[in-house]
Amino acid sequence: MEIKKVLVIMGSPRKGNTFRACEELRGILEVKLKVEFEYFWLKDADIAPCKGCLACFSLGEDRCPSHDDIRIIERKMEDADAVVFATPVYGMNVSGQMKIFIDRLSYVFHRPRFFSQKAFLLTTAGILGNDEVQKYLDTVARIWGFEVAGKAGTVTAEPLSRRQVEQNRNVIARAAGEFIAALQRPVRRSPGLMDVMVFHGQRAAFSQLREVSPADFRYWKEKGWLDRGTKYFVDVPVNPVYHVIGKAVGWISARQIKKDLVDNPGVS
């Protein structure tokens, strides 16, 4: 049986509820699969907040003025079969550590790359916020290229009743089943409607931004995503209705970009 490398991007600043939920997930996976489980604790990493200079967008991530651990984390994600994004809910959002990490990889929103990896989204909340945070993480992971293959949100307000403990275990177990099936599946699932719309919208934009954002244009060109007839980032079946809608989104996006470039000639 092939060993699956699972990387946990841990957004919690302590070994508490989120860590215990990850260990619950790990135990279930180890029954069904051979897994190599690795934690990357963001609290221990050297990651500077994004400076908002936009250099990574226009010129490439190698031009980022912050020289720290962010590229190490990116390489670990590329080497993994799956990535677990784990965070407590703080202020109805991800933790500060997780948000800084996501902000520093903003260029991946423009130049997605994690198409061979599955993503599992794990959140813990005192009472509220799991749904909102998972919706945000789902958007991030999908645009970065991941196939999202499992989501689990647990409620951890103390004191935890026996019923809530059991409910949390069931939530993780159900999501783990989906995750295991995805890891065992030999091919990637077909993209959803929103995935196809994002592809065509970005394709229309970056095809026209050779001067404004040469790093983005070059990346898309080299990947072949600007070639005529390309339906999606990777070679998987695309629902023909989704494709038609995606092309319409691309046409609208292209018109808007052309208008913006005409109205703002200084950026072209």
matplotlib code that plots the C-alpha trace (Angstrom):
import matplotlib.pyplot as plt

x = [0.0, 1.3, 2.2, 0.2, 2.0, -0.4, 0.8, -1.1, -0.8, -1.6, -3.0, -3.5, -1.0, -1.3, -1.8, -5.5, -8.8, -7.6, -4.6, -6.8, -9.2, -6.3, -5.1, -8.7, -8.5, -5.0, -6.2, -9.0, -6.7, -4.1, -6.7, -7.5, -4.3, -0.5, 0.0, 3.0, 1.5, 3.5, 2.6, 3.8, 3.1, 2.7, 3.3, 6.9, 7.6, 9.3, 6.6, 6.4, 3.1, 2.5, 3.8, 1.2, 3.9, 2.3, 5.8, 4.8, 1.8, 3.5, 7.1, 7.0, 7.2, 11.0, 10.8, 9.1, 11.1, 10.5, 13.0, 11.6, 10.0, 7.1, 8.8, 9.7, 6.0, 5.1, 7.6, 6.3, 2.7, 3.9, 5.6, 2.5, -0.4, -2.8, -2.8, -5.0, -5.7, -6.4, -7.4, -9.5, -12.2, -11.0, -13.2, -15.4, -12.3, -9.2, -6.4, -4.0, -1.2, -3.3, -4.3, -0.7, 0.2, -2.6, -1.8, 1.8, 0.8, -1.5, 0.4, -1.0, -4.5, -3.1, -0.8, -2.5, -0.3, -1.6, -3.6, -2.1, -3.0, -6.2, -7.3, -9.0, -10.5, -10.6, -12.0, -12.8, -15.1, -16.4, -19.9, -20.2, -18.1, -17.2, -19.4, -18.1, -14.4, -14.8, -16.5, -13.4, -10.9, -12.8, -12.5, -8.8, -8.0, -10.0, -8.5, -5.0, -5.7, -6.6, -9.4, -11.2, -12.0, -13.4, -14.5, -15.0, -16.0, -16.2, -17.8, -15.5, -17.1, -16.3, -17.7, -18.2, -21.1, -20.7, -23.2, -21.1, -17.9, -19.6, -21.0, -17.6, -16.2, -18.9, -18.3, -14.7, -15.3, -17.8, -15.5, -12.5, -14.4, -14.7, -11.0, -9.9, -12.0, -10.4, -6.9, -7.6, -9.2, -6.7, -8.0, -9.1, -12.8, -14.3, -14.4, -17.6, -19.3, -17.5, -14.1, -14.7, -16.0, -12.9, -10.6, -12.2, -12.4, -8.7, -7.8, -9.6, -7.8, -4.3, -4.3, -4.4, -2.0, 1.4, 2.6, 0.8, 1.5, 4.2, 4.8, 1.1, 1.0, 4.2, 2.9, -0.4, 1.3, 3.9, 1.1, -0.8, -3.8, -4.1, -4.2, -7.3, -9.8, -8.4, -11.2, -9.6, -6.3, -5.9, -7.0, -10.2, -13.7, -15.6, -19.4, -20.3, -22.9, -20.3, -17.9, -20.5, -21.1, -17.4, -16.8, -19.5, -17.8, -14.5, -16.1, -17.5, -14.2, -12.3, -14.5, -14.2, -10.4, -10.2, -12.3, -10.1, -7.0, -8.4, -9.7, -6.3, -3.7, -0.9, -1.1, -0.9]
y = [0.0, 3.4, 5.8, 9.0, 12.1, 14.3, 17.8, 19.7, 23.5, 24.2, 27.6, 27.2, 28.9, 26.0, 22.2, 22.4, 21.6, 21.9, 19.7, 17.1, 17.2, 16.6, 13.7, 12.2, 12.6, 11.0, 8.0, 7.3, 7.7, 5.3, 2.5, 2.7, 4.0, 4.1, 7.8, 9.9, 12.7, 15.9, 19.0, 22.4, 24.8, 28.3, 29.7, 28.5, 29.6, 32.8, 34.4, 38.2, 39.9, 40.8, 44.3, 44.9, 45.9, 43.7, 42.7, 39.0, 39.7, 41.7, 40.5, 37.0, 35.6, 35.6, 39.4, 39.4, 41.7, 39.3, 36.5, 34.0, 30.5, 31.0, 29.2, 26.3, 25.8, 26.1, 23.3, 21.1, 21.5, 20.7, 17.5, 16.3, 14.2, 16.1, 19.2, 19.7, 23.4, 23.4, 26.5, 27.6, 30.2, 33.5, 36.6, 34.7, 34.1, 32.0, 32.6, 35.4, 32.9, 31.3, 34.6, 35.8, 32.5, 32.9, 36.5, 35.7, 33.1, 35.6, 35.1, 31.6, 33.0, 34.4, 31.4, 28.3, 25.1, 22.5, 20.4, 17.1, 17.6, 17.1, 19.5, 18.8, 21.7, 21.4, 24.1, 24.3, 26.9, 27.7, 28.0, 29.9, 30.4, 27.0, 27.4, 30.9, 30.0, 26.8, 28.7, 31.1, 28.2, 26.4, 29.4, 29.8, 26.1, 25.8, 28.8, 27.6, 24.5, 21.9, 19.4, 20.0, 16.5, 16.8, 19.4, 19.1, 21.7, 20.9, 22.8, 23.0, 25.3, 24.1, 22.2, 19.7, 17.4, 13.7, 14.2, 17.0, 15.0, 12.1, 14.5, 16.0, 12.5, 11.7, 14.9, 14.1, 10.5, 11.3, 13.9, 11.5, 8.9, 11.4, 12.3, 8.6, 8.0, 10.9, 9.8, 6.4, 7.7, 7.5, 10.5, 14.0, 14.8, 17.0, 20.7, 22.4, 25.3, 27.9, 26.3, 26.5, 30.1, 31.1, 29.5, 31.4, 34.7, 34.6, 33.3, 36.3, 38.7, 37.4, 37.0, 40.8, 41.7, 41.0, 44.5, 45.1, 41.7, 39.9, 37.2, 36.2, 36.3, 34.3, 31.6, 31.2, 31.1, 28.5, 26.3, 26.4, 27.8, 30.6, 28.2, 28.1, 25.5, 25.0, 24.1, 24.0, 24.0, 20.2, 17.6, 16.3, 16.1, 19.4, 19.6, 21.1, 23.4, 24.6, 25.2, 27.4, 29.4, 29.7, 31.0, 33.6, 34.7, 34.9, 37.1, 39.5, 39.6, 40.3, 43.2, 44.7, 44.3, 46.0, 48.9, 49.3, 49.3, 52.0, 54.1, 53.7, 53.8, 54.4, 50.9, 49.2]
z = [0.0, -1.0, 1.8, 1.7, 3.0, 4.9, 6.0, 8.7, 8.5, 12.1, 12.8, 16.5, 18.8, 21.3, 21.6, 22.4, 20.8, 17.2, 17.8, 19.5, 16.5, 14.1, 16.2, 16.0, 12.2, 12.2, 14.1, 11.7, 8.7, 10.1, 10.3, 6.6, 5.0, 5.4, 6.2, 7.0, 9.2, 9.6, 11.6, 10.6, 13.4, 12.1, 15.6, 15.4, 11.8, 10.8, 8.6, 8.3, 7.6, 4.0, 3.2, 0.4, -2.1, -4.9, -6.1, -6.0, -8.2, -10.9, -10.8, -9.1, -5.6, -5.7, -5.6, -2.2, 0.2, 3.1, 3.3, 5.8, 6.0, 3.6, 0.6, 2.9, 3.7, 0.1, -0.8, 1.9, 0.5, -3.0, -1.7, 0.2, -1.1, 1.1, 3.2, 6.3, 7.0, 10.7, 12.7, 15.7, 15.0, 16.3, 15.9, 13.3, 11.2, 11.0, 13.6, 13.1, 12.3, 9.6, 8.1, 7.8, 6.1, 3.6, 2.9, 2.2, -0.4, -2.2, -5.4, -5.5, -6.0, -9.3, -10.1, -8.7, -8.4, -5.9, -8.4, -7.3, -3.7, -1.7, 1.0, 4.3, 6.2, 10.0, 12.3, 16.0, 17.5, 21.0, 19.6, 16.3, 13.2, 11.8, 8.8, 7.9, 8.4, 6.4, 3.6, 3.5, 3.6, 0.9, -1.4, -0.6, -1.2, -4.4, -6.0, -5.0, -7.0, -4.3, -4.6, -1.3, 0.0, 3.5, 6.0, 9.7, 12.2, 15.9, 18.9, 21.9, 24.5, 28.0, 29.8, 26.9, 27.4, 26.6, 23.8, 22.2, 22.5, 20.6, 18.0, 17.4, 16.8, 14.4, 12.5, 12.1, 11.2, 8.4, 6.9, 7.3, 5.2, 2.3, 2.7, 2.6, -0.5, -2.2, -1.3, -2.7, -5.9, -8.8, -10.7, -9.7, -9.6, -12.3, -11.3, -10.0, -11.6, -9.5, -10.2, -14.0, -13.7, -11.8, -14.4, -17.3, -15.5, -14.6, -18.1, -19.6, -17.3, -17.4, -21.2, -21.4, -18.6, -20.2, -19.4, -16.1, -14.5, -16.5, -13.9, -14.1, -17.9, -18.2, -15.7, -17.5, -20.9, -19.9, -18.4, -21.7, -20.0, -22.5, -25.4, -27.5, -26.4, -22.9, -20.6, -17.2, -15.3, -15.5, -18.0, -16.4, -17.8, -17.6, -17.5, -20.9, -19.3, -16.9, -19.8, -21.6, -18.5, -17.8, -21.4, -20.8, -17.6, -19.5, -22.2, -19.6, -17.7, -21.0, -21.8, -18.4, -18.4, -21.9, -20.6, -17.5, -19.6, -21.9, -18.9, -17.2, -19.9, -17.4, -16.2, -19.6]

ax = plt.figure().add_subplot(projection="3d")
ax.plot(x, y, z, "-o")
ax.set_aspect("equal")
plt.show()
